[in-house]
């Protein structure tokens, strides 16, 4: 009987499944529905802003285009008040820190960007100004997790409940369940000329994770594995329901004997 229930559950799951690859989703990280490829460290050697509100980040081999509202969320990376100091001391002390990551969809040439930025508290107003007017896609912490900030533009470090002086700001952009910054992978025709004229004296280190759409066979294999697990669970559940009355009757029958 248990074998029959397993086969029935497997058939029901199979009938409700299909092998259609998931469509591109601007709000979901690639790792949730794509196959991860080899990652690599890259350097952002140039930054170009155009009159039509597009921002290009130029690496050695390709360029990343961000437009519209997404481009505005990169503004904290372009502030001269602190960026030179940050890149000179990045990861050598705990005052400045920048972790920049790209996720690349190699099947469609889409890219998502994430970054973590740590700055001394003296740059609070500069950071606020760079994000002014934008819908919150970030998480801000004053110091090391001691004070989460719900309203970055009005909540002051002095308002933290522990009443301790705060010395730094940590900004998470595109992480921690916030909307993601989306762009495209391109290659500018005049990129060599641009890099020659405006290459950054200190490039920005970054990490690039590559992904591709899953093949039909990969999708089928994953569905088969899920079907098997689901069938096992449903079979056990059905078996427990069917055998429960029998077990209960056995207990009733044994009860008086045990009581003697």
N, C-alpha and C positions, 0 to 999 in steps of 0.2 A: 504493500500500500504506500509506503514512504517513497519508493522509487517512482510510482505512478504520479504522486503529488509533485515530485521534483520535475518530472517531464512536463506536467501540465503547467506549472509555474514558468518554466523555461519557454514554453510555447507562447504563453501570454505576453511575456516580456518581449520576445522576438517580434510578435505581431505589432507591437506598439512602437518599435524602433525603426529608424531609418539611417542611412549613411551619408546624409547631406552634410558637407563640411560647414562649420560655423562661418557666418559672414564677418567681415571686419567690424570690430566694435571699438569705438573711440573711447569708451568709458571703462573698458576691461583690460587689465594687464595681459600682454601677449602670452605669458607663461601659463595662463589659465586655459588656453585653448589652442596653442600652437606647439610645434616641436622645437626645442632649443638646439641651436647649433653652437659651434665653438665661439667663445668670446675673446676679446682682445683689448689691450690698453691702447688708447689713441691720444693724440694731442690736438687741441683746438688752436690753430695757428692764426686764425683771422676771424674778425667779426664785421659784418657789413649790414648796415641798416639802409633801407631804400625809402623813397618818398611815399610809396604806396603801402607803408606800414608792414613791410616784411623784414625779417631778421634772418641772416644767414650765418651759420657757424661753420667755418671751413676747417676741415681736417686735412691730413696728407693726401688721402685718396678720394674723398667724397665730401659733399656739403649737405648741411641740414637746414631746411627752410621752415620757418615758423611765421605764420601770418595772422592777421586779425587779432582777436583778443588773446590768443595763445602767445603771440610775440610779446605782449606786455608783461607776461609773467616771468620773462627772462631779465627784466630791468634790474633786479638786485645784483646781477652778474656784471653790470656795466658801470658801476659807480666808481669814478676815479678816486673818490675820497678814501676808499679802503682797498680797492682791488689790487693795486700794485703792492701794497704792504702784505696783503693776504697771499698773493702768489709767491712773494719772496720768502715768506715764513710758513707757508702752508704745511701743516702736519709736523712742523718742527717744534711747535709749542702749543699750548692750549688756548691761546688768545684768538688765533685765526684758524679756520678750517673750511675746506670746500671739497665735497665729494660730488662729482658730476657723473651721471650715468645716462646712457642712451640704450633704448631697446629698439632694435631694427627689425621690421617685417620685410624679409628679403623676397617674399612672394609678391608684395604689392608696393614696395618702396615707401612704406610708412615708417614713422619713427615716433617714439615717445621719449620724453626727457624727464629726469628726476634729479633733484639736487638737495644737498644738505649744506647749510651755510652757518658758520659760527663766527660771531663778531664781538668785539668788546662793546660794552654798553654805551660808550661815547658815540657810537654810530646809530643809535636808536632812531633818531629823527631822520637820518639819511635813508635808512631802510624803510621807514614808514612812508616817506615821500615817494620812494620808488614803486610802492604798491598802492598808492593812493587811488581811490576810485574803482578798484578791482574787487570782484566777488571773491570771497575767501576760498582759496584752493590750497591753503597752507596750514601748517601747525607751527605755533611759536611757543618756545619755552624760555623762561628767564633762568639762567644757570642750568645745572644738570638735572632737569626733571623735577626740581623743587617747586616750580611755579608754572603751571600751564596757563596760557593766555587765551581767553575766549574772544576778547575784543582788543585786537592789537593796536588800534588807533587811539584808544582811550584808556586802556588799562596800564597803569604805570608800575614800574618795578617795586615802588614803595608800597603798593597795595597787596603784595604777596602776604599770605597769612603767617608765614614763619617770621616776618619782620626782620629778616636778615638782609644785609646789603647784597645787591645783585651786580655781578661784574660782566656778564656776557649774555648774548642773545643767540638762540639756536632756531634756525628756520628750516623746516622740512617742506619742500615744495613737490607736489605730485605724489607724495607718499601718504601713509596712514589714512587710507580710505577717503582721500580727497580727490576731486576730479583731476584727470591727468592732462598734461600739456602735450598736444599732438602736433606733428609736423610731417614733412616729406623728405625723402632722400633724393637729392638732385646732384648735378655736377655742372657748375657754372662754366660757361664757355670761356670767360676771361679770368678764370680762377688763378692762373699762374701770374698774370699781371697784377691782380688784386693782392696776392700774397707778397709779391715783390715790393709793392708800394706801401702796404699797410699791415704787414705781418707783425704780430705781437712780439715785443721784445722778450716777454716771458709767456710761453704758451700755457694753455690751461689743460692740465692732465684730466683724462676722463676714462671711463670704462664703457665698452660697447658690447652688449649682448645681442646675438643674432638669432632670429627665429624664422621659421617657414611654416606654411600651412601644412597640416597633417595630410598624408595620403589617404586614399580610400581604404587601403589595407590597414593602416594604422587606426583609422576610425573604427573599422569593423572589429579589429582585434580588441580595442578598448571596450567596445560595446559587448563583445563576447565575454570578456572578463567580468564586466559589470552584471551581465545577465546571469552568469554562473553564481556570483556572490548573492545576487538578489534571489535567485532560485533556491539557493541553500537556506537563506533566511526565511523565505516564504514557506518552504517545505517544512522546516522546523516548527514554524508558527502553526501551520495547518496540522502537523502531526500532534503537536501539544494540545490543540483544540479537540482533535478527534479522540485522543487517548485520555483526556482529562476525566470524562465521565466514567470510563472503565477503571481508572486509578481510584476515583472517588468511591465506586462501588466495592472495590477490593478493600479499601480502608474500612468501609462499613462492615464488610464481612469479617475482617480480621479483628475489628474492635472488641467485640465481646470476649474473644479468645484471649486477647492480651490483657483484658481486665480481670481474668480469673486469677 
